[in-house]
Amino acid sequence: MDKTSLTIFSKEYDANLKLDYFLCSVAGALFAYIGQAYIPHKLDNWYYWITPLALTLLTISFGCSLRKFRLINLTTENNRRAHFSAEENITCFNEIQKHENNPLTKTTCRYTRKVQSLEELKAIKDNLEKSLEAYELKANKFQRKADTIGTARTLFLIIGFILILAAKVLQPYIAVKP
């Protein structure tokens, strides 16, 4: 990968992570702001359901943010392992190419153990290819889940915000005056 691509990827990753932390903070801050002034009422009017529903949605949004952080960490870990397997696979491939025509005396793959034969080295390379594919599949699965949960988090946050706004706007008109 080109250094420019790595730089762009790194900046995009950092920006997305900061956005996720920001949205998680917004959900928590809105919950704290509304929750501090919330006075429970008997839920006998539709109006009194708005604030508890908004608080519930903000809690779900916050929980989705935490789950997304966990999935992002799992994705990163599987990408790291896939990269590790790919580097080791390249090392094994180069060793196989080097010793294809002349006998293998004893060689050491960079991250594995000492190998005694070319067949053993080829078997290690095949196992590395399988583990590389498995790690990439896991990373993609976790990333798709993180994207879905991120979308749900944002929707819950937006709906919760709209409900808070509706409660604040409707309060003077609907609230029962003593």
Phi, psi and omega in degrees: 000139179291149180298326178297318178297318179296320179295314180296316178299316180298316179293320178296316179299314178298317180296316179296321179294319178295321177297317179298316178297321179297313181295324176296318179294320179298315180299315179294319181292318177297319178299314181295318181297313182285320183295330182291330183256001184288131176242117182298142177234164171291133185275056181263358180230144181302329182298324183286351176275342187296307184295313177299324178294319177298317179296322177296315180295322177294323176295316178297319178299317178297316177297322177296322178297316179296320178294321179296320177300319179296316180294324177296319178295319177295321177297314180298318179297316179291325175295321178297316179294322177296318178296318177301312179296322179295317178297316179294323178298318177297319179298314178296318178301315179297321177295319178297316179298320182292324186252019182295317184263334178251151186295150179274119179277290175200128179224160179237122171289151188303318187247350183260219183247179176288138179247148185259337184220163179293325179296319179296320179294320177294323178294320177297317180298317178297318178296322179295321178296319178294317180292326177299313179297319180295317179294321179295319178297316178297316181299317179295320179296314180295323180293319177297317178297318180297320178296317179296315180293324176297320177294316178298318179302315181294319178296316178298321180294316180296313180296319177299318178296317179297319179295321177297315179299317179297318180296319181290322181286319183281341185306312181295334184270329188254329185304139180284130181267134181288000000 
